[in-house]
């Protein structure tokens, strides 16, 4: 990720030298090519880890003069009836097949999982994604999740890395989610660039300003971050937590990296997630006056 951010910064320098709208448009396309790292072909599916699943195709409406495009998704049902459902939003790289271990983990936690590939990723339609397209894909997927799970108290949004920013945007847009879970989230792409290349952050077009949107969250939020994350500073999740409205919770996983490949703190992770889900459901069933915030370290 750091290498991509450095290249984006170089593109931003070129933007300062560009003349006219055409030059800026070309540079924006180049920025998107550098930022997003989708994988079209992948071999693994939930079947490879012993899970039943359904291929789902979700229509995303475009302008009237453009054809509708489709987002590809997996629906992975939980083992037990009556389980909550979660919309899974992955990060900036790869596609569904490369996120299988994390998707399976959410199913193991007791969720029905609807996991999507944004347009331009995996089998989804489209070529080069954009920030606005990705937001639209998430909203279309949320409608599909709501169709499959009509009970508000059983609908949750989860995102990892870039997906955390998308989850926060969705959670600030819809008012029918029981909770939002943002893992390894950043405050904005511009802030990541600014760490080493300020003031070039002002020229970044794909901003994903999660910090601004976190202030407008309409559902309880759980922020999770590994203390050993070398790609996104853990302090960014702390900032997201600080501005989010109550009720909210921050859970720092000691020793976990950006993808938590080392499996640090998984038992504590499970406890915190399930406690958050239970609390969010109870709040909807019997709204309480005293919303609160808390922080834990696993």
N, C-alpha and C positions, 0 to 999 in steps of 0.2 A: 504493500500500500504506500509506503514512504516513497518508493521509486516513482509510482504513478503520480503522487502529489507533486514531486519535484518536476516531472514532465509537464503537468498541468500548469505549474508556475511559469515554466518556459513559454508555454502557449499564451499565458496571460501577458507576458512581456511582448510577445508578437502582437497581441491585441492592441497594445498601446501604440504600436507602429502602423496598425492597419488603417486604411483610409476608406470611409464609406461603409454603408450597410452591408454590401456584398462581402467585403473582407471580414467584417465581424461575424457574419453568418457562417462563413467557411471555418473560422476559428472556433466557433461554438460547436460545430460538428466535430472538429478535431478533438476538442475537449471531451465530448461525449464518448468518442472512440477510445480515448485514453482512460477515462474514468471507469466505464463499465467493462467487465470481463466475463461475458456470458460464455457458457459452453453449450453448443447446440446438441451434440450427440453424447449420450451417456448410456451405459450398459445396465446399470443396477436399478432395480425397482424394489418396492416393498416385499415382493415375493422372495427376493434373495435373502431377506432376513426373516422369512416365515410369516409375513403379514399379508392378510387379504387387503385388497384395495380396489378402487374404481377410478378409471380415467375419466376426468371431467373436463368439458370444454365450456368456457364462460364467454359470452359475447360482451364486447366492450364497444359501446356506441361511439361513433365518431361524428364529425360534422355531417349535415345532410348530404353534401356532395361527395362524401368519401365512403368507401365500403367499410362495414363493420369488421373488426378484427377479433380474434379469439385468444383467450388466455388458457393455457393448459394447466390442469391441476390434478392432484391426487386427493381422493377422499379415502382416508384410512380410518375405519371404524374402530371404536374402543371395544374391549373385550366384554364389557358389561353394558346392559341397556340403561338408559337414563343418564349416561355420562355427559359431562359438559363438552362443548365443542370449542376448538381454537383455530383461528386463522393464522397460519404459519407464513411469515414473510422473511425470505432469506436475504443474504448480504449482497455485496457488490460483485462477487465472483461466482463462477460456476453455475450450476443449475440444480434442479431437484435431486438428481441422482447423487450429486456430491454432498447433499445435505441430508442424506438418508439416515445417518446415525442420529442426528438431532431430531429429525421427524419421528423416528422410532422411539426416542427417549420421551417425547411428549405423549405418544401413545401409551408407553409404559407407565406414565404418570396418571393415566386414567382418562385421557381425552380422546374424543373423536377429532381427527386432524384434517383440515382442508389446507393443503400446501400448494402454493402457486408458483409458476415461473412467470416473471414479468414479460411483456412483449420484447422480442429480441433474444430471449433466453430459452433454452431447451426446445420444446416442441411448439411453444407459443408463436402466434403470428407476429409479423413486424420484423424490422431490421435493426435499427439503432435506437435503443431506448432513450427516453428523456425523463426528467424529473416529473413533469406534469403527466406524462403517460403512465409512469409507475404509480402515481397517486390514483389515477383513474382505474388502473388495473386492480388496485387494492379495494377501491370502492365497489367495483363490479363483483369481486370475490366476496366481499362482505354481504352483498345482496344474496349471493348463492348460499353462504353459510346461514344467513337468516332464514332462507327458505327451508333449509334442512333442519335447522334448530329454531323453532319459533319462540322459544322461551328466552326472554332477555337475560335472566339470571344464569343462563347456561352458555352464554356467548362471550368469548374472550379473544383478544388480539395479542399476538406475540410477534416480535421482530428481533432479529439479530444483526448488529452492526448497521449497515445501510437500512436493513429491514426495521431496525428500532426507530429510525427517523420516519419511515413510512408508517409504522404502527402508531407513532405519536401523532402524525398528521391525521390519520384515520380516526384515532381516538378523540381528536379535537373537532372532527367534522361530524361524526355520527353521534346520536344520543341514545343509542340502544345497545351499548356494549356493557357487560358486567364489569370488565376490567381490562387494563392494558399492561402488558409485560414487555419491557424494553431491556434487552441484554446487550452489553458492550456497545452502548450507544454513544454517538458523538453529539456535540452541540450544533455543529454545522460543518459542511465540507470546507467552507471558507475559513472557519476557525482552525481546521487541520492544516490548511495551507499557510495560514498566518503564523503558525508556530515557528516556521523557518523562513517564510518568504513574504512577510508583511512588507509593504501594503498591497501586494499583488492579490490578496484575498478579495479586494474590492472588485476585481475583474472576473471572478469565478461566476459562471452562469448557473451551474447545477449546484445550488446552494444547500438544499435540504436543511433548512433552518429549524432544527428540532427544538432549539432553546425557545424560540418565539412561540412555537406551537404547543410546547409543554405547558405554557401558562394558560392555555385555553382547553386543556383536557377536560372532558365531560364525564369521565369515569375514574374510579380508583386506579392508581398506577403503582406498579412494582418495577423498580430499577435494579438491575443486576450487573455487576462488573467484576472482572478478575483483577486482583491487585498487581499481577505480573503482566498485564496487557502492554505489549510494546508498540502496538499500532494505534490504538485509541487510548489516550490518557484516562485512567480511572476517574480523575477529577472532573471529567466531562459528565459522567453519570451523576456525580455529586452536584454539579451545577443544574442538571436537568431536574433532579430531585428537589433542589432548593426552590425552584420557581413553580413547580407543579402544585396545583391546589390539593388540599386534603380531601379525602384520605389518601395516603401515599406511604410507600416503604422503600428503603434503600438497603440492598444486601450486597456487601463486598465479599468476594470469595478469595480468601488468602491463597496465594500461589497459583491462581488460575490465569492462563494466558488468554489471548483474544478469542480463540475458538474453543478454549478449555479442552484441548486435545489430551491434556494430561489427566483429565477426569477429576480434578481437584474439587473437594467439597460437595460431591454429588448427593450424599445423604442429607446434608444440610440444605442443599439446593431444593431437593424434593420437599423437605419439611416446610421451607419458606414459601414455596409455590403453593402447596396445598393449603397452608394456613391463609395465604392471601386469597385464594379462590373461595374458601369457606367464608371468610370475612366479607368478601364482596357479595356473595350470594345472600348472606344473612342481612346485609345492609339493604338489599333490594326487597327482601321479603318483609323486613321490619325496620324501616329507616330510623337511624339513631341520630340524636342531636349532636353528640360529641364526637365528630370526626377527628382523627389524629394522624400523626406521622411518627415513623420510627426508623431506626438504622440498626443493622446487624452486620457482624463480620463472621464469615464462616471459616 
